[in-house]
Amino acid sequence: MFDLCMGSLVAGAVFAPHCMRAADNEVAVAAAGKVDAKYLSYPVYDGDDLGLTVNGSTALFRLWSPEAQAVKLNIYNQGRGGEPVETMEMTKRDKGTWVATINPVPYGKFYTFQVKVGGKWLDETPGIWAKAVGINGHRAAIIDLESTNPEGWAADKGPQVKAINDVVLYEMHHRDFSVHPNSGIANKGKFLAMTEDGTVTPLGDKTGIDHLKELGVTHVHILPSYDYNSVDETNLPANQYNWGYDPYNYNAPEGSYSTNPSDPATRIKEMKEMVKALHDAGIGVVMDVVYNHTADNDRSNFSLTAPGYFYRHNEDGSYSDASGCGNETASERGMMGDFIVNSVKYWAKEYHIDGFRFDLMAIHDTETMNRVAAALKEINPSTFIYGEGWTAGGSPLPVDARALKENVAKMNGVAVFSDDIRDAVKGHYSDAADRGFATGKPGNEETVKIGIVAATAHPQVDYSKGNNSKFPYASSPSQIINYVSCHDDLTLTDKLAKSMPGATEAERQRAARLAQTIVFTSQGTPFMFAGEEVFRDKKGVHNSYKSPDSINAIDWNLKHLNADQFNYYKELIALRKAHPAFRMTSAADIARHLKFDKVNTPNLISYSLLDNANGDQWKEIKIVFNGADTAAEVKLPKGNWTVVARDGKLNHTGLLNADGSLQTLAGGKTVVEPRSALILYR
Ligand code: CA
């Protein structure tokens, strides 16, 4: 990455010299219509001291606002209310920045910036680089970040990941996971919930971090945990709920997840304690990041800093809206792209975050995502970067430049969610009643196979028959996240209830097991939504982003009620972790070692992982999925097969007979029970 400074890029430009990031130039020009063209000439400031920097006994404040006529710095005694104890005029410096210094560092105080543009003073803002904030995030706080480090923080490290496909992702919202009265957790809905050992339900089942250890997932993926807008931190007893896809301060944690949102250090310290507790348990932490849009338009911290610059616009000057949330950011512009890169770097370094899930990633350009991945891998080679390879609406960003699922091969070290396997296995996400392969709807077989081979080129997969994508978009299985459900849309439990209305709960649980067995044995990285292992539901609410705890909380008594379901998931994860054949590292290996059998029965897929694939101890693993509600028959080669999964049961070291011996099969005609997976090895 390098900067190229040009004399004059746009005729009549105000600023000189004009610094443009060379690699982004082409995309930025293509994305800028006549309304946004002026931003091409804005200077890029590439220093790392935006916001507040402490140098010895001096506090340096720096704000980037190239169009500002004047900038004020307000100092307060408190995080909200009251008058400024001091207001300073900031001084214009290089590359569109404004600076002020205070000596000695006024620790314990709060600050805001205020920008004058077009002859008008805008509202106060903590800026876009506030690393500590007061209640509800309206003012930035001056604290000693070092003092927020838990004991042993310097030695804290997330799990080392040898190959990205070794990761098992568990997507979790802080309140969902701990807030139910029977969670046995004291710090309900808080970062600290994860730091509690030995928590159990009234029925004695493990909850919290012990539950995660028991389940065996390698990484927790936490829903947005930066400071978001919707939950009023001054009124925590109201128990407001929100997923948090309404970013306010990108570089400070959310206050409502802390035990004291009015103390700026507490949320930081408690989030770090959560990370450390998970790391101590060998579990990595992935954070959901939402740089693609902000909660507010004109009143966002971006708009109050440099109005217009950070967003894309339509030709009529209105905000373009690829996020479906009222605006979209402009990663192709120097300062926005840099902001994303520097922000994730900050979370990786200061909070030891092990991975980032990019919301609506295709609103960003591939070049920015490549910079993100390169910067994070330099800090920690085990960092996992993935995202939603789509937008939620049209965008001025050219399709070729978008970090789309279909463009994932242009990105190095970035993975995308496979909506192919998701919709093919359980039925389409937007039609509650629609069924998929695992629930008996024929015609999805080829798309499920696309999922099984992690969307890589495979001689036996006909992409022209794919429901969603028509070509092998992944060049490596490391680029694919397989899943059947997440926080969005119906939970798997609710989807099965709505699409299998006549079925019993036991039948739906069988379908859920089959669906997840497909995900967890597929090449690529598996991802699951918290609570599916206990068959949690959300009472049929598909968009529960602000639904109360009564909808979103996981009732942990389900772990007792659905103990068989939990054990199946546990064994399924153990199977995947014990067998590298499910985690091949290249498209070539998959093409060579994964062979589909010719079957002509609808809702039936049979394949083998051959020749000790990826160094597996098992020479051949046979995997058969029957999504029909009737038994199917397959012809197995003669041999000494050991049964790992059959008829809705799974044991990663082999199913046992009543006398304790391993279940075996000799091959030949073999029955595969309805809605179940048959897994064998020899
Ligand atoms: Ca907040």
Residues whose N, C-alpha, C, O or C-beta is under 5 A from the ligand:
A	BS01	CA	N136 D227 Y228 N229 V231 E254 G255
